[in-house]
C-alpha cells in the first residue's frame, strides 16, 4: 500500500519560488503599467524613486539654501543644509543653541529664515554684561565658538522675557543679521512662535568641501531653566535698530 502523501493542487501552486495571489497581482499591475511608459520598467523605477524623494521632502527632511551671511562663519552664502522636519513633531521642543529654519511670515518677512535659538519660553535674555556677553537666566553665555570673528554679542542693548510658545532668535554674524533684536518694538516683540519652525538644521550637505554636522554648542549647557512662568511680553529693553541687516 502506498502511504506516501500525494501533493494536492494547493501544495503544487504554493511551492518554493512560486508567488502567491498577492504577488501575482502586484506583478500583473506592473506588467500592465510598464507598456504605457516610455522606457518601460526603467521609467517606472525612476518615478517611484521621485515619489519617495517627494514624500521625504514633504514630511521628513528638506534641503535649505543659505541666502545671506547672517549665520557666518559656520554657514556661508550658498551652502545647503539638511533640515530635519520631524525634530519637533513628537513632543520635542527647540532647545537653546539649535539652528532652526522657520517661516518668518508676519514676524520677519514673507520667507523662510535660518537663525540660532538663544532663548526659549520663560527665559530672560540680557545683553550685554560687563564682559560684553549675553546672559540667559542670569548665566553668561560664551559664544566665542560660533560668533563671527570680530563681532560683539550685540551692538544694541536689550533685555527680554520670552513669552510662552515663542523663541528668541539671533544670527551668528550679528553685524549682518536681522533677527529678534531688530523687532523688539514690533508686534510679537521679535519672538517667533514655535509653530512657525519648519525644522532643525542637522548639517551641511553641499558644497562637498564644507560638508559637516551642525552640533549644538556647549555654551548653553549650563544655562539654568527659567525660574518663573513665561511672560506675555518683553522686559525693559534698550533701543533696537529697526533696519534690516540681512
ZIDAUR-V499723 format. One line per field, one symbol per residue. psi: psi as a letter, one per 20 degrees, with the letter a starting at -180 (. if undefined). A space follows every 10 residues. Layout:
BEGIN
psi->???
END
This chain:
BEGIN
psi->pojpppprhg ggikrpioqa ggghgghhgg hhghhippic hgggghgggg gghggghghf qpqppoirji jqjgpqpiqp qppoiihkil iqqqqpiqoq pqojpiggrm rqrprpphqr piqopqprah jkqqpokipp pojhiiqppi qrhqipqqoq oprpjrqppq qhnhijpobh hikhjrpikj ppqhiiphrp ohrpiqrhij prqoqpqihi hjpqqphaqq ajbqapqrpq piqqk.
END
